[in-house]
Amino acid sequence: MDDPDGGDWHQAEFHSLESEDPALADELASRLVNRFLAAADLSIAHRTDALRQVVVQVGKTPQGVGILRVRLPLGEGDPSYEWDGSHEAARQIIDSMADVAAETISGSGFPTGWEPDRE
């Protein structure tokens, strides 16, 4: 949800969450990838590839609004959500991002190359 109030999100400065809270960054990346792969019915064999593609960033606008931004696996985008800095809110945001990305992949009808072998 990009800049819902039409404010100053485009002026936000971002940095890696890993530099601020490595444990939370790892937890969120793992949570996103696990949920995304399961919801999109993709093979867990690609978990490592997916984790390499995920980048979790945090930012603040000049007005002090916190933002959580994530680069999703398979080029599914870089969604940004307003974030209060709490771990619980970050988990909810990550779950939403994973679900939306999985719906997009599932609904596209195009193979990703990460589908499980069905023999």
C-alpha positions in Angstrom: 0.0 0.0 0.0 2.1 2.8 -1.3 1.7 6.3 0.3 -2.0 6.0 1.3 -2.2 9.7 2.3 -0.4 11.1 -0.6 2.3 12.4 1.7 6.0 12.2 1.6 6.7 8.4 1.1 8.7 9.2 -2.0 11.2 11.0 0.2 11.6 8.2 2.7 15.1 6.9 3.3 15.5 3.2 3.5 18.1 0.8 4.9 18.3 -2.9 5.4 16.4 -4.3 8.4 19.3 -6.7 8.8 21.5 -3.8 9.9 19.1 -2.8 12.6 17.6 -6.1 13.7 19.2 -9.2 12.1 17.1 -11.7 14.0 13.8 -10.0 12.9 15.0 -9.7 9.3 15.8 -13.4 9.1 12.5 -14.3 10.7 10.5 -12.2 8.3 12.3 -13.4 5.2 11.8 -17.0 6.3 8.2 -16.5 7.2 7.5 -14.8 3.8 9.3 -17.4 1.7 7.7 -20.4 3.6 4.2 -18.9 3.3 4.7 -17.8 -0.3 5.9 -21.1 -1.5 3.1 -23.0 0.3 0.3 -20.7 -0.8 1.5 -20.6 -4.4 2.0 -24.4 -4.5 5.6 -24.0 -5.4 8.4 -26.5 -4.5 10.2 -26.0 -1.2 13.3 -27.1 -3.1 13.5 -23.5 -4.3 13.5 -22.1 -0.7 17.2 -21.1 -0.8 16.7 -19.3 -4.2 13.7 -17.5 -2.8 15.5 -16.4 0.3 18.3 -15.0 -1.8 15.8 -12.8 -3.6 14.1 -11.4 -0.6 15.3 -8.0 0.7 13.6 -6.5 3.8 14.1 -2.8 4.3 12.8 -0.2 6.7 12.4 3.5 6.1 11.1 6.7 7.6 9.6 9.6 5.8 10.6 13.2 6.7 7.4 13.3 8.7 8.4 10.3 10.7 6.2 7.6 9.2 7.7 4.2 9.4 7.7 2.0 6.3 8.4 -1.7 5.8 9.4 -2.6 2.2 10.2 -6.0 0.9 11.6 -7.2 -2.5 9.6 -10.4 -3.1 10.8 -13.6 -4.8 10.3 -14.2 -8.5 10.1 -10.5 -9.3 6.6 -10.2 -7.6 7.3 -6.6 -6.6 8.5 -4.4 -3.8 5.4 -3.6 -1.8 5.6 -1.0 1.0 3.4 -0.8 4.0 3.2 1.7 6.8 4.8 0.1 9.9 4.7 1.0 13.6 8.0 -0.8 14.2 6.4 -3.7 16.2 7.4 -7.3 15.5 3.7 -8.4 15.5 2.7 -5.7 12.9 5.7 -6.8 10.8 4.6 -10.4 10.8 1.1 -9.4 9.7 2.5 -7.3 6.9 4.7 -10.1 5.8 1.8 -12.6 5.8 -0.2 -10.2 3.6 2.6 -9.7 1.2 3.2 -13.4 0.9 -0.5 -14.1 0.3 -0.9 -11.4 -2.4 2.2 -12.5 -4.2 1.0 -16.2 -4.1 -2.4 -15.2 -5.5 -0.7 -13.3 -8.3 1.5 -16.3 -9.2 -1.3 -18.8 -8.9 -3.7 -16.6 -10.9 -1.3 -15.9 -13.7 -1.5 -19.3 -15.3 2.2 -19.1 -16.3 4.8 -21.5 -15.0 7.5 -20.2 -12.7 9.9 -23.1 -13.0 9.5 -23.6 -9.3 6.5 -25.9 -9.5 6.8 -29.3 -7.7 7.4 -32.4 -9.8 4.1 -34.2 -10.0 4.8 -37.8 -11.1 
